[in-house]
């Protein structure tokens, strides 16, 4: 059996996902008019359930797939509210461990009038509280039928333990590097990953290469494959995404949507590709599922679209492929 067939069989055997990483309260502010610095701006402030691993898990759950979240929250009102909201979306929350004396993580973001992120502060100190008993409890939730998602909100030693357990069980592993700073934790840990979805800036951190044009993106993706990643999808904002594996490569443009909020679009992209891994071995189609999910998220005022459905995703994906000249 060739390598590609082995990979396809492994992906199709995924029956559920275990998402491990950040779960926090999102506090988002945006002005009514052009954002002015150094002064107060009239606008809207909203609160929502957030966190990369949590958002990925909710997206997958809203598509009808079985998924559980493994994350730390505080024994405070925010932690209980976050657990309840996550459970309501269909995500298994038995692995949302509540820690006494710790405050639930918060992500504070300021957006401009176009919904684009201007600056954000991530208060995620609780993620440093992972200890051996908590990690062992999480590893017990893994089995041979699950795929594992990890984000970079976890301390490196914790990531290493979860990776070792996933590889021992033969679980496919998908990774989101979260941010330029947090991407650094994945240096030296890329060999064996099934899916990696960095931005251009995060890919620079992981490869040491400078990215300024599409050819640089392609070189960075090749470098990540050389480091042992099976599938690389570098997100490039308005330029779309470049996807690469050993047998395929493609560029797909960003979906044409009216952007309401960029928060959660990257999480939606990764979740879309993870959903596709269970259904198709086509790299182009996997990337298209991710872009379709991202487009749906960008057009929504929520970090995770509340009216997400399989039909909506499939229709959006097929439209994107038709527009780019690819047929399934």
Beta strands, then each sheet from edge to edge (+ up, - down):
strand 1: 16-20
strand 2: 24-31
strand 3: 43-50
strand 4: 67-74
strand 5: 92-99
strand 6: 105-111
strand 7: 117-123
strand 8: 146-151
strand 9: 173-176
strand 10: 195-196
strand 11: 231-235
strand 12: 241-244
strand 13: 249-252
sheet 1: 5+ 4+ 1+ 8+ 9+ 10+ 11+ 12- 13+
sheet 2: 3+ 2- 6- 7+
end
